[in-house]
Amino acid sequence: MEILLKKNLQIQSLITCQRNSIRQERMVKSQAINYQLIQECSIPQKESCFAVAINKDCSTQLVKFESQIKVFEFKQGVMQLIQCLSEHQKWVVTSNFRKKLNQFIFESYDN
């Protein structure tokens, strides 16, 4: 009898957890985020961008193109191109910031 009571309590606890989880999901989905494009801050690009990496204080962004990485500085709501890295001959596969240092690493299909 005690075993049945324990199992019943466990099942009720699981059901309560699932209901709470579903409620939280619904709350998150109902909180819509609206974005606006700020034309005067836009930087037109002719080539396709394949990935973006942002450092931990959001002051530097890496934008990855086919074989090129553009480094942007972000200050007071404005992005400015500060460096263009194009030493790779083939596609750049990944670009990431290191967690502890403000340095970035990337790899490509170059030898």
N, C-alpha and C positions, 0 to 999 in steps of 0.2 A: 504494500500500500504506500509506504514512504517513497519507494522508487517511482511509482506512478505520479505522486505529487511533485517530486523533484523534476521529472520529465515534463509535466504539465507546466510548471513554473518556467522551465527553460524555453519551452515552446512559446509561452506568452511573452517572455522577454525578447525572443527573436522577432516575434510579430511586432512588438512595440518598436524595436530598433528599425525594422523595415519601414514601418509607417512613418517614423521620424525622418528616415532617409528620403522617403518619397516626398514628404512635406518640404524638406530642404531643397530638393531638386526643383520642385515647382516654384519655390520662392526665387531661386536663382534664375530660372527661365523667365519669370515674370518681370524681372528687373532689366529692362532693355537698355542698351547703351547706344546713344546716338553720337555719331562722328560727323564732323564737318571738315571738308577740304578747305584749307586756307590758301587761296590762289597765290597771294603775294609771297608765301613761304614755299611754294612748290618748286621743285627742281626737275625740269623736263629731261627725260632720258629717251634716247632712240632705241637703245638695246634693252633686252629683257633682263630683269633682275630675278635671280634665282634663290637668294637667301639674304637675310639680314641678321647681324649679330650686334647686340648692344652691351656695352660694359656695365658693371654693377652700379655706377652712379649716373648712368644714362647720359654721359657727356660725349661719348664717342660711339659711332656706329660704323660697322663694316657692311658694305653692300656688295654682294658677290654677283658678278656677271660670268660669262663663259670662262675666260682665262684672265680675268681682271678683277681686282678688288679695289673699290673706292672707299676711302676713309673720310668720314664726315665728322665734324665737330658740331655739337648741339649746345647752343648757349642762348638763354633768354628767349626760347621758343623759335629760334632760327637755326636751320642746318646750313653748314658751309663746308664745301669740299676742301679738304686740307691736303690730301695726298691721293695719288692714283698709282696703284701697284700693278704692274703688267709684265713682270719678269717671267711668268709661266707661258709656256708654248701651248699646253693643253688645258683642258677644263680643270678649274679649281673645284674640288669635291666638297670640302668643308671649310668653314672659317668660324673660329670660336675665340672668345676671350678666356684667358686663364682666370680661375676663381680668386686666387690670392694676390696676384700681381696684375697691374694694368697693362698686360701684354696680350697680343693675340697670336694664334697659331693657325695655320691652314695647310691643307694638303691638296695635291693635284695629281693628275695622271702623268705628270712628267716623270722621267726616270729617277 
